[in-house]
Amino acid sequence: MTLDGESFADEYVLQHQLGDGGTASVWSATHRQSGAIVAAKLTSRQQGMRWSRAVRTFEHEAAMLKKCQHEHVVSCFALFQGPRDLALTLELLPGGDMQQLLQRHGALAEHAVAAIIRQLATALVHVHKCGVLHRDVKLENLLVVRPGASPAIKLCDFGHAATFEAKDDGFTGTMGYAAPE
């Protein structure tokens, strides 16, 4: 899945930033030849950064997403690895994340919440059948495919995911969402 010999910048043009995380930022990007628009999770080598760890994290996330392909899990297209940059190309979903949706529209109707929970449960059951634990389920990691009365969502950000066999590798997830202990 790593595209050797091809650079992300040769294949895609960045459009605008969609979000920023602890180790990477997410941008919309257009494929130069096809015009297809994707989400691109990007990071660059910086002083003090453990580059080998960043590479392993991107490779791991790409592998977890490929292993867990499902209608309610974001699709991963490719991983680009250069000497100073990493890029993961993903399905771009137009509605932002659930946190943004709630900030824009306020509380959702009960039937909309029930539909979202059903989709999330379906995604998690599938991910677990694939032998994977997501370990960072939160509003920001639920992308909105279609807002409205019948919202559709997809689970994203498998950077903290682990297989059942590797689950005891220490704390992982987002500190603000972790139990105090």
Buried (B, 14 or more C-beta within 10 A) or exposed (E): EEBEEEBBBEBBEBBEEBBEEEBBBBBBBBBEEEEEBBBBBBBBBEEEEEBEEBBEBBBBBBBBBBBBEBEBBBBBBBBBBEEEBBBBBBBBBEBBBBEBBEEEEEEBEEEBEEBBEEBBEBBBEBBEEBEBBBBBBBEBBBBBBEBEEEBBBBBBBBBBBBBEEEEEEEEBBBEEEEEEE
